[in-house]
Amino acid sequence: MSARFDFIIVGDTAAEAALAALLANDGHAVLLAGAGGLQPVVRCGNVWYDTVPLQWAGVRDGPYAQIAARLGVYLPVARRDPAWRLHLAQRVIDVPSDPGQWRRSRRALFPAQADAAGRFWQAQETAAAAALRLAERFDPLAQLQVLRQQRLTAGDMLRRYGIVDPALRNVVDTILAASGLPVSDHCLWPAGSVALLPPAEIVAGDAAILTRLFTDALIRAGGEWRPKQRAVALITTPIRVVGVRLAGGEEVLARAIVLGPAAWRLAARASARSPLIATGYLAVERSCLPPDTPLYQIVAGSALPVTISLSPAAETDPHRRVTVAMRLSSAEAAQLASAAPSERRQLRHSFGAVLQAAIATALPSLANVKLAGLTTALLRDPTLPPARPPAAQAGLWLLRPASWLPPGYDNGSSVVSLYRQLRGLVA
């Protein structure tokens, strides 16, 4: 006989675990099953690496902090300065972790356009705040603000406020491209898309620590967690989704099914093509890197910027893990898909050379360190779902990342929004 729950949530990240814990804390019967649709870590030698480490925004005082307080979970969070570092063609820009300090310092970066740039940044920060209010709770005024912004392009915004300084436009375009968006003149203006978000924060341990904290809260509240039993198919009737089939053949039923982004493939077309990234992994001795090295850096100069993530320094680990990633353009992805094996090896080698050059730029202390240990992999982009499913049937819900957050960012706003819709669904 099939097991029955109030909610089945499919996913492997902190977002799905937090949603499951919130619903279980309200007394509902909840099952959290694995998605298996993406590999959150890869193994290189004897070291595990985050495929593309998540960047946490507002964990200390944002939606995740609200969720943790409701569940009685302590979040070990700290900030580092600088929060980001941008390597542009002619200069390097450090982004401080304090938003007020960043506002003051960016006026000094482009003094000739300080007033125009100030109005531009204020407009996009207002739009980002409206998008956050809309994501956390339905706010008609915020909805109007977001819709008004989405009718424009980022290029329209730059022209509206008279931003003509090529260096300033280069900053905007670099941030857009690093977030997986086209450059400004071709990019629709999603609210907050150009925002330098609240600083990336360190969660003590590794990127999986939030997931472990929230799955512990789920179990304490009486819910079930089956990380090794991934969902492989939806169980449907002609009018609704009623459950999922797990690996091994077990069928579990529920009143509502929630799919995280990694599980959208269960409801999407099987032929959907996934975007690709070229990634590199390297373990370096902790002594080779200054302790104040930023955890997240963007290197401009190639067709698309390269992002470099660094694991926090741990007293018990003599090494730090470097993950370098570059999204492939549509042309590169198409060329790779149609290439012969020898051509694929050559393309992989060329991508690896770009990644090595980015590491040398962002981490100059490694310039004299042999980078032959860099392992290059071509992977499906783990921060983007392969396709948005068609209109869902009754009983199926999708956990959608906030549209104004760049890929790879998570601040918990989508969890809070969906929880408020689901908590009154099952009496």
Secondary structure, 3 states (H helix, E strand, C coil): CCEEEEEEEECCCHHHHHHHHHHHHCCCCEEEEECCCCCCEEEECCEEEECCCCEEECCCCCHHHHHHHHHCCCCCEEECCCCEEEECCCCEEEECCCHHHHHHHHHHHCHHHHHHHHHHHHHHHHHHHHHHHHHHCCCHHHHHHHHHHHCCEHHHHHHHCCCCCHHHHHHHHHHHHHCCCCCHHHCECCCCCCCCCCCEEEECCCCCHHHHHHHHHHHHCCCEEEEEEEEEEEEECCCEEEEEEECCCCEEEEEEEEECHHHHHHCCCCCCCCCEEEEEEEEEEHHHCCCCCCCEEEECCCCCCEEEEECCCCCCCCEEEEEEEEECCHHHHHHHHHCCHHHHHHHHHHHHHHHHHHHHHHCHHHCCCCCCCCEEEEEECCCCCCCCCCCCCECEEECCCCCCCCCCEECCHHHHHHHHHHCCCCC
